[in-house]
Amino acid sequence: METIASTVNQAATMPTAGGSEFNLWLNLINKGIYDWATVHDWEDLRQTHKPAITSLTQASVALPQNFSKLAGNPKHWGTGITGGEDWPIIIPEETSLYNTTEKWAYVSGDISTGFYLVWNPGTLASGASLSIPYYSTPTSLASPAQVPIIPDSLYLVDRTIGYIFESRSDARFQEMEAKAREKLLTMIEANDAAKYDAHAAQKTPVRNTLRAQSFRVGRD
């Protein structure tokens, strides 16, 4: 907020906590956080839900309150299953295409009443283990002591200044939005690079039985 104030108010002093200007800026900062969260699948928002299965036969699993969307297939461990098994995700309209004994799951519910995962066959037994990867919604900031989850805080600074200038009909809001957009694109690139480049740059060769027998795939 001090950085925002240095541009907006020409003074590096943040508004008094709890005051009208402070609450307005905090609201705009939170708006910027939610704008950031909706434009990409951020690794910073990836979480894993591991619900407890207590019923003898359970056909649905409640998802966390901060659930946004699935980040992959849920994994199930149960009697006779070692290493876990992935259950495919389908859309509700496709259920008639499958047999009643086939394994699938889909997300149902809404942001008001809550989301849940419908599981088929609905025979999740007590003691079974589930691992559900998902992207969460960001937590709103409520006090100066909290730290935003966004990797580049200067994006929030530029985005909030843009909001303030726009509310004041100050034409400079377009310049600040452009700066925020550049930082957003840089964060997207860094997010994807951190996730995929590390795997693409592996130097250790894959060892298998063919290599041990002196066969070269594609040559012998």
Secondary structure, DSSP 8 states (H G I E B T S, - for coil): -HHHHHHHTSSS----TTSHHHHHHHHHHHHHHHHHHHSS--GGGEEEE--B--SSSB-EEE--TTEEEESS--EEE-TT-SS-EE--B--GGGGGGS-TTS-EEEEEEETTTEEEEEEES--B-TT-EEEEEEEE------STT---S-S-HHHHHHHHHHHHHHHTT-TTHHHHHHHHHHHHHHHHHHHHIIIIIHHHT--S----HHHHTT--TTT-
